[in-house]
Amino acid sequence: MVTPIEEEKSHILIVDDLQEKLLVFKTILEELDQNLVMVRSGSEALREILHREFAVILLDVNMPDIDGLETARLIRQYKKSAHTPIIFITAYADEMQTAQGYSLGAVDYILSPVVPDVLRSKVRVFVDLYQMQQRTRAMAGGEVARARAEAARIAAEETTRRSNFLARASHELGASLDLEQGMRRLLELVVPQMADAAALVVDADAETPLLFLRGERAGRLQTFPVPNYSELPENLRAALQRVVREGLPLEGETVCYPLRTGDRTLGALALASDNSSPSLLPQDLVTLQDLVSRAAIALDNARLYSSLQREIVRSREAEESLQDANRRKDEFLAMLSHELRNPLAPIRNAVEVIRRLAPPDPKLTMARDVVDRQVTLLARLVEELLDVSRISQGKIQLKKEAVDLGRIIAHSVETARPLIDGRGQTLTVAVPAAPVWLSADFARLSQVVANLLNNASKYTGEGGGIDLTASAGEGEASIVVRDNGAGIEPQLLDRVFDLFVQGDRALDRGQGGLGRGLTLVKRLVELHQGHVAVASDGPGRGATFTVTLPCISAVETPQQRAVQASPAVRGPEVYGRRVLVVDDNIDAAESTAAFLRLEGHEVKAVHDGLQALSSLKVFDPHVVVLDIGLPGLDGYAVARQLRARGDTNHVLLIALTGYGQKEDRRRAADAGFDYHYVKPADPREIQAAIERGRNTGGEPALEAHRIGGSD
């Protein structure tokens, strides 16, 4: 009689250069109750193999010193590890890489991020196999030992067959993100290997679910789409509809399993055999369950990818349509301006002829002066429209030179003086005593200040006051035009520089204009790498316009030069928020950014804490989606600095990290995060958090993923 041998724990080698991924693997595999050996490089893995024997090796493909494929080749050179099962973990596997891996004896590829149940199931299989082999070696001879060895061999062969089948299935299902192609491949994996016919439904809750059938048709085995459930064989139709409705598996003559992703039933797979075929064995049902679990993930990824592609196409078409409309608008303004200018020259010429030849009749003189003034006004309107169109099309070229700010102010005041004096208004001008030198186009910058003065006079009543103040300091020059006139409605402050936007006016339109003067001001200032701002306390309380420009008379610090070298002009406002995504995993950062852009946000992605902090002043984010485990300056430190700064303590902070314990949530809350999500997080939840914003109004604390909520 063979004495039972106390079974020792098997060794499992896990090789990955990222500490947070090692932590994830440890968490997933702890319940196997085996000895987990975790190392962070290929060279460390080779040293461990010299000292002990492993049941299975989990090997990251991309590592800094020796990559996974080279490590696998070296492992195979050791006699005791020549046949140790190797499972590659990779974020992306093309056909060449996969073929190379299998040539080195890999038993499977698992795509990262891993599905815990799938990884645990695979590793358990090879641990069981290894332990069976160990028990076989430890057994003495005799009939019992031979029987157990035979049983272990059969089990090992079945496990290997199942693992090989599932490995091939994973490769087939993950080889394409085309949904219909994925459905066809799934059906081809189960018919005729497991059944004589099978039907598959995806997007079962949609108005028109996607249905495919594989079976014998026209004398041969085919896979083809079906328009609706009624076209399916009765047994397959009834099984699919029941499982989709109830969400529970069905076993019997017809086997049907739901395709589940989270709490949602994506669809179902039904298999049937004729009476002459044997029923599925228990081990086949286990394999089928594992296959369905993997298929659900692959098909859901394909479905989401298809949806994402459609959204990208729609967004691109909408953007192109808007760009086309904007281009046509600019072309129309340019054409209109040019066409309107053509008749102005002969009208003005005719006025001059009348001035010279007409008799000195007071009525005729009055009529001539009216025509002259209106032609001058019309010419100015046309010129401003043409300037706006030229700037929009990038056709304006500035003739920059060193110009004294006082000279620009003097010329602008001279231009606007007739309008101001004609309305009996008081203009106060204050300029620095010393010259303030700018690198500017004298004519265009004079046009900016003159337009601001004309605008102030137009919206200030007769006898009102206008102040023009110029100053310089810290490498910048400021021009401030303040009036005590009509003021600006609060809802117009953000749009006052948009083309054709004006406040309410009386029906007599005595103030005139088309709302293009301030648009021209903004665009000309931006061409000078400056910016213009407006402030008003409301209707009847005046308005203040401030133009800020870089000057060349002050010594600039390197930090000031960096700010001035960056673009001062923001692009058109996009719907949503400005979101800064910070993650040292480039694929994670870019895929999160891609999703948020589809949600209508303006997104910038950077890959370490220092880049995040340096982006704050230029990008000015409303939301920061921040990884914790960043190189150098970690996410906690970045969050604390954001909260300590006076200009960023209002920003919504979202932690996106692999650390999900209660202590990690507490540390995130202490650092100032608003939300804490554990990778791999659903990007739709991040979008929902952005929509909710910060909890600054005293509402009850949010439970789901909210800092301070339950684990």
Buried (B, 14 or more C-beta within 10 A) or exposed (E): EEEEEEEEEBBBBBBBBBEBBBBBBEEBBEEBEBBBBBBBBBEBBBEBBEEEEBBBBBBBBBBEEBBBBEBBBBBBEEEEBEEBBBBBBBEEBEEEBBEBBBEBBBBBBBBBBBBBEBBBBBBBBBBBBBBBBBBBEEBEEEEEBEEBBEEBEEBBEBBBEBBEBBBEBBBBBBBBBEBBBBBBBBBBBBBBEBBBBBBBBBBBEEEEBBBBBBBEEEEEEEBEEBEEBEEBBEBBBBBBBBBBEEEEBBEEEBBBBBBBBEEEBBBBBBBBBEEEEEEBEEEBBEBBEBBBBBBBBBBBBBBBBBEBEEBEEEEEEEEEEEEEEEEEEBEEBBEBBEEBBEEBEEBBEEBEEBEEEEEEEEEEBEBBEEBBEEBEEBBEBBBBBBBBBBBBEEEBEBEBEEBBBBBBBBBBBEBBBEBBEEBEBEBEBEBBEEBBBBBBBBEBBBBBBBBBBBBBBBBBEEEBBBBBBBBBEEBBBBBBBBBBBBBBEEEBBEEBBBBEBBBEEEEEEEBEBBBBBBBBBBBBBBBBBBBBEBEBEEBEEBBBBBBBBBBBBBEBEEEBEEBBEEEBEBEEEEEBBBBBBBBBBEEBBBBBBBBBBBBEBBBBBBBBBBBBBEBBEEBEBBBBBBBBBBEEBBBBBBBEBBBEEEEBEEBBBBBBBBBBEEEBBEBBBEBBBBBBBBBEBEBEBBBBBBEBEBBEEEEEEBEEBBBEEEE
